[in-house]
C-alpha cells in the first residue's frame, strides 16, 4: 500500500493509494502510522499529538550554527561517555505523544531508544536539546515544543539559539525537579555550559552573518 501526501500550514493529509486514490479524512494518526509514513518519506516530518507536520527550511546561517556547534561539542566530548546527533535523530516524548528532530541531541551515558520500526528508532533520554530559531519555527520552539520537552525526565538543558542576532536562551533543570532556571547570553565574549563543557559564543556564531538593520529602523531608533 502506497501513501501520497499534501499539507497546508497546520495539517498533513494522507491518501492511501491502490488502483484508485481515496482520501483519508483529516484525523489524528497513530505513532505506528507516523513511523510507517516517515520511513518512506523523502523529507522529514515531525509527529505531535496525532498530527504529521512537515519540517521547515534550513537557512545557511542555521546550518552554519549547527555545523559550528557539532564541531565544538565533538571536540569536547572526545573519548568521554557522551553522544551527539545533528538534525537527523528522532526523539520520542511519550508524555505528549511527540516525535521530533531537534537540531542537536546531546546524550549522556547509555542511550535509551524507542523502536518505531525494525530499522527506525528514536532517542528517549536526551541530556540536552538545542534548537536554532527561525521565523517559522520560533514560536513552536519557545512554547509548544518546550512545553513538551520539559516532560522528558532525563533532560537537563534546553538551548534556543537565534540566527539573526547574538542571543541564546538557556534553560537548566534545578536539582532534577520540575523547576527550570532561565538565563541568556548576548555577547560574543561569553560562553555557555553544555553538560560540563564551556562553549564559546563567538565560536558558535563563527562565519555567521546577521541581517543588516534597515535604514528606516535605524532612523526610528535614533529619533
N, C-alpha and C positions, 0 to 999 in steps of 0.2 A: 504494500500500500504506500503510495507516494503522498507527499504533502506540498501544497502551494501556499504561499504567504503573501498577504499585503497588510499594511498597517496605516493608521492615522497617528495623530500626536499622542494618543493616550492608550490605544489598544492594538493588539495584534489579532488578526483574523486568519484562521487556518481553514484550508479546504482539503478534504480528503479526495484524492484523485484516483479513479479507476477508469472504466471506459468513458464515463461522463463525469463532469465535475459537479459535486453537490456541496453546497455551503454548510458549514458547521455554524450554528447560531452562536453569536457572541456570548461567551460564558467564561467561567473560571476553569482553568486547566489544572490537572494534577501534576505533581512533581515527575511522575513517570512519563506523562505526555510531553512535558517540557524537555526531559532528558532525551527522549526519542527524537524530538524535533531538533534540538540543539546539536545533537550528534551528527546530523546530516546537513545542518545549515552552512551556508557559505560565509555568513557574517555572524558576529556574536550577538546574543540576546541575553537579557537577564530575566529572572523569574521572581515576581513579587506578588505575594498574596493571590496567587492564582492567575496572574496576568503574565504574558510573554511580551517583553518590550525590547525594542532594538537599542543597541549601544550607540553612543554618539560618535561624531567625527573626532579624530585626534589631530590637533594642530601641530605645527612644527615646534613652537615653544613647549607645548605639552609633552611631546615626545622627547625633547631635549632634556627637560627637567627629570623625566623618568630615567633616561639613559645616564645622566649625571648621578642620580641617587643610587641606581643599581651598581655603578662602578664603586662609589664611595662605600656602600654597605658591604659589597662583596669583599673589598679590600679589608674592611674592619672585621668581618666575621671569619676570615680565612682560618681553617683548622680548628674552629670552635663549633659548639653544638647548636648551630643556627642554620636556617634555610631561608632563602628569599626568592620570591617569584614576582614576575612583572607581567601584568595585564592579562595573560592567557590562563591564569589559575583561578578556577571557580572556588568560591567559598559558599558553604551551606549554613544557614542560620535557622534551625528548627523552630525557634521561638516565634518567628514571624513569617515562616514559610518563604524564605528568601534564598535565591541563588544569585550570586553576583560575581563580577570580575573586577575587584579593586585594582587600582593602578599598580600598587605594590602590596604584596602579602609577606609578612615577616613572621616566621615560625621559630619558636624557641623550644629546644628539646625534641622529643619524639612527635612526629606529625600524626594526627588522627584524621581519618578520612571517612566520608560518606560515599558508598559505592552507588553511583547513579545508573551505570550500565557496566557490563563486564570490562570495558576498556575506557570507562569515563568515571572519574572520581572527583570529589570536592573536599577541600580542607575544612575542618570544623573547629580547629583550635588555633586560630591566628593569635600571635602575641601583639602585633602592631599592624595597623592598616593605614595606608597612605593614599589619598585621593588628590589629584591635581584638578583644580576647579576650572570650569569653562562656563560661558554664559548660559549654555543649555542645560548643564548639569549641576550648577552651584546650589540651587535651592534644594534639589534632591539630595545632594551630598550633605548639606548642612542640616536638613530636617528629617526626611523620611529614612534615608539610609542610616544616618547617625542614630536615630531612634531605634532602629533595628540592630545595628552593630553593637550598641552598648549592652544588648542582651546576651552577647557571647561571653560565657564565663571566663574563658582564657584571655580575652582581650584586655590589654593593659594600656594601650596608647592608640590614639587616632589623630592623624595629621591631615589638615586640609590646606593645600598649597596653592596660592594664587599664581597664575601665569601672566598676569597683566601688571603686577607690581611686586615689590619685595614685601611679602606678607605671608606668614604661616600661622594658622590657627592650630593650637595643640590642646588635646585632652589627655590627661593622665588619670587612671583609676586610683582612688585613695584606698590603700590597705585592703585590696580585694573586695571592697564593699560595692554598693550600688551608687556611690558618690564619685564624682569626677571633678578634677581641678582643671579649669580652662585658663590657659595663658597664650601668649603670642610672641612672635618676633617680627621685627620690621626693619632691621638694619643688616647690611651685608657683613659687618664685622662680628655679628653674633653667631652662636652655634645652637643647635638643637640636640637633645639627648634622645637617641633612638636605642631602646634597650639600655646597654651600658656603654654606648659609643657616642662620642661627641662628633657631630657632623657640621661642617662649616656651611653657613647660609650662602656665602659668596660662591662656594663650590657647587652648591645645589643649582644656583642660577648662572653658572658659568656659560657664556656664549648665548644667553637668552636675552633677546632684545624686547624690551617692554614697549607697548604702543606709545607714540608721542602724544602729549596732551595737545588738543586742538587750540588754535589761536583764540577762538571765541571763548573757550573755557578759561584760558589763561587771563584774558581781558576781564572776564567776570570776576575772577578771584582777586585780581589786582585792584579793581574798582571797589 
